[in-house]
Amino acid sequence: VTGASSAIGIAICEALVRHGLAVCGLTTRAGKHELEDLSKKFEKENLKGRLQAFECDIKEEGHVQPIFNYIGDHYDGIDLLVNNSNIMSKGLILEDDNTPIMRDIMETNIIGMCIVTREASRLMMMRKESRKQLGHVINILSIVGHKFGVNSIRTKLTNGLYPESLHAATAITECMR
């Protein structure tokens, strides 16, 4: 689960662990402590599933690949990838000195999603023959990835590259399907 320390990410991790899955939660440095605390809570509850927290910037291959190498070494592949990580920032195209914000949005919401999906898919295909066709990729996106001009303060077109990045992520999702 990417974006595992966000509200949605935590809820996903909790549901999966409570259903008995081994969950690897990828999060930023700031969110890693929250996930580790959640993991300890699950251990105290003696749940069948478990949660392991990983600090990861998904747009950086150097962060992603070692985590997926670890997963490949310790588990029989991956059954489920939940891409939940994205950045929502104004990043207005016409603002001055906005290149770092624009790059961060596009690289996280598009390139990062693709890097993680590639690595997870590789592990899905390396599983035992009987389980190769059982892998699933779920991309948590937003309505703004499907429909422009949604009337909400958070999703107006003036929010820069967030709608555009999720529109691209939606297209990538459909192409992968």
C-alpha positions, 0 to 999 in steps of 0.5 A, spaced: 500 500 500 503 506 497 501 512 501 499 508 507 499 513 512 494 517 509 487 517 512 485 512 506 491 508 506 491 507 514 484 504 513 486 500 507 492 497 511 487 496 517 482 492 513 487 488 509 491 486 516 484 484 519 483 480 513 489 476 515 494 479 509 501 481 510 501 488 508 507 492 506 506 500 507 510 505 503 510 512 506 514 518 507 519 519 513 513 523 517 508 517 516 513 511 518 512 512 525 505 512 525 505 506 521 510 503 526 505 504 531 499 501 528 503 495 526 505 494 534 497 495 535 496 490 531 501 485 534 498 487 541 491 485 538 494 478 536 491 479 529 493 473 523 495 479 518 501 484 520 503 490 517 510 492 516 512 500 514 517 502 509 519 509 508 519 510 501 519 516 496 515 512 490 518 517 485 525 515 486 527 508 483 532 507 488 527 507 494 522 503 491 527 497 488 530 495 494 523 495 498 520 490 492 527 486 492 526 485 500 518 483 498 521 478 493 526 475 498 521 474 504 514 473 500 512 469 494 510 475 490 505 480 491 497 478 490 495 485 491 498 492 490 494 498 492 497 505 489 494 510 494 500 515 494 499 522 490 500 529 491 495 535 491 498 541 491 496 548 487 502 548 483 499 553 478 502 553 471 502 560 471 505 562 477 513 564 478 518 559 480 513 553 480 517 548 477 519 544 483 512 543 485 510 541 478 515 536 477 513 533 484 506 532 482 507 529 476 513 525 478 509 522 484 502 521 481 504 518 474 511 516 474 511 514 481 505 510 480 508 507 474 515 505 478 511 501 483 506 498 479 512 495 474 516 492 480 509 489 483 507 486 477 514 483 476 513 480 483 506 477 481 509 474 475 515 471 479 510 467 483 508 460 483 505 458 476 498 456 480 498 464 482 501 468 476 494 470 474 491 472 481 495 479 482 491 485 482 493 492 482 488 498 485 489 505 483 486 510 488 484 516 484 479 521 484 473 524 480 478 529 477 481 524 473 475 522 470 471 529 469 474 536 469 471 542 472 468 538 478 465 544 482 469 543 489 474 548 492 479 542 492 478 540 485 477 546 481 481 547 474 485 552 478 489 547 482 494 546 477 497 539 475 493 535 480 487 534 475 491 533 469 496 528 473 490 524 475 487 524 468 494 521 466 493 516 471 486 514 469 489 513 462 495 509 464 490 505 469 485 503 463 491 502 458 494 497 463 487 493 464 
